Amino acid sequence: MRKRLRHGGVGLGRVAGAHLLRHSLATQLVRQRTPINEVADLLGHRSINTTALYVKIPASQLAEVAFPFPGGVA
């Protein structure tokens, strides 16, 4: 996988190859509001805790589900 990515001109960091594709898939699915348990099923994980390691959620999306700050300050 790394060889093909390099051949396609994709710059590789520390994490690349099939692992990078799994991370990217998980992140994109969560951005599209796919439930985490469905993402876990697609990745073949028994635990959503394992899946959580793969997912990178933007702060803006986290802010949508955050509780209001005590005292009304956002």
C-alpha positions as CSV (number, residue, x, y, z in Angstrom):
1,M,0.0,0.0,0.0
2,R,2.8,2.4,0.9
3,K,4.5,1.7,-2.4
4,R,1.3,2.5,-4.4
5,L,0.7,5.7,-2.4
6,R,4.3,6.8,-3.1
7,H,3.9,5.9,-6.8
8,G,0.8,8.0,-6.9
9,G,2.6,11.0,-5.5
10,V,1.0,10.9,-2.1
11,G,3.3,12.3,0.6
12,L,3.6,9.7,3.4
13,G,4.0,10.5,7.1
14,R,4.6,8.1,10.0
15,V,1.1,6.5,9.5
16,A,0.5,5.4,6.0
17,G,-0.9,2.5,4.0
18,A,-3.9,0.4,5.0
19,H,-3.8,2.0,8.4
20,L,-4.1,5.5,7.0
21,L,-7.1,4.4,4.9
22,R,-8.8,2.9,7.9
23,H,-8.3,6.2,9.8
24,S,-9.6,8.2,6.9
25,L,-12.6,6.1,6.4
26,A,-13.5,6.2,10.1
27,T,-13.1,10.0,10.2
28,Q,-15.2,10.6,7.1
29,L,-18.0,8.4,8.3
30,V,-18.2,10.2,11.6
31,R,-18.2,13.6,9.8
32,Q,-21.2,12.3,7.9
33,R,-22.9,11.5,11.2
34,T,-22.6,7.7,10.9
35,P,-23.2,6.2,14.4
36,I,-19.9,5.1,16.0
37,N,-21.2,1.5,16.5
38,E,-21.7,1.3,12.7
39,V,-18.2,2.6,12.1
40,A,-16.9,-0.1,14.5
41,D,-18.8,-2.8,12.6
42,L,-17.4,-1.6,9.3
43,L,-13.8,-1.6,10.7
44,G,-14.4,-5.0,12.3
45,H,-13.9,-3.8,15.9
46,R,-15.7,-5.5,18.8
47,S,-15.4,-2.4,21.0
48,I,-16.3,1.2,20.1
49,N,-13.3,2.2,22.3
50,T,-11.0,0.7,19.7
51,T,-12.8,2.6,17.0
52,A,-12.5,5.8,19.0
53,L,-8.7,5.5,18.5
54,Y,-9.2,5.7,14.7
55,V,-11.6,8.7,14.6
56,K,-10.5,12.3,14.5
57,I,-13.4,14.7,15.2
58,P,-13.1,18.4,14.4
59,A,-13.6,20.7,17.3
60,S,-16.5,22.4,15.5
61,Q,-18.4,19.1,15.4
62,L,-17.7,18.5,19.1
63,A,-19.0,22.0,19.9
64,E,-22.4,21.0,18.4
65,V,-22.9,18.4,21.2
66,A,-21.2,20.1,24.1
67,F,-23.1,21.2,27.1
68,P,-23.5,24.9,27.6
69,F,-20.9,26.5,29.8
70,P,-22.1,27.1,33.4
71,G,-23.2,30.8,33.8
72,G,-24.3,31.1,30.1
73,V,-20.9,32.0,28.7
74,A,-20.2,30.2,25.4
